[in-house]
Amino acid sequence: MPGSHTDRGELHGITVVLDTIGDEVFIGRYFEERDAGVVLLDVDFHHDGAEGRSKADYVRSAAQYGQWKKLDSKTIPREQVRSIKPLADIGAV
């Protein structure tokens, strides 16, 4: 279909949780994967332990209340990505 974005992957346009092998977790709209890494738009992020919250606590809160955009876009190097899943798949507590 002309104008579709199927070439950008099945997650294109979906708000996802991208967990890294480090201490950061990102939430944003999945745009695409490039050579440089995974591109997210309208991104929020959290460092494990910041404000006394773990990455899991932050993600559960975002699933329940939403997240605040801190960055227009962010490219996360593929080798730093532990997992990517739709935010909607995270159970809010």
PEKA-V556952 format. One record per run of one state. SS is the DSSP state (2 for helix, 1 for strand, 0 for the rest). FROM is the first residue (numbers start at 1). LEN is the number of residues. If there is no record, write none. Layout:
ss=SS from=FROM len=LEN
ss=SS from=FROM len=LEN
This chain:
ss=0 from=1 len=5
ss=2 from=6 len=3
ss=0 from=9 len=6
ss=1 from=15 len=6
ss=0 from=21 len=3
ss=1 from=24 len=11
ss=0 from=35 len=2
ss=1 from=37 len=11
ss=0 from=48 len=2
ss=2 from=50 len=3
ss=0 from=53 len=2
ss=2 from=55 len=11
ss=0 from=66 len=5
ss=1 from=71 len=6
ss=0 from=77 len=1
ss=2 from=78 len=3
ss=1 from=81 len=6
ss=2 from=87 len=3
ss=0 from=90 len=4
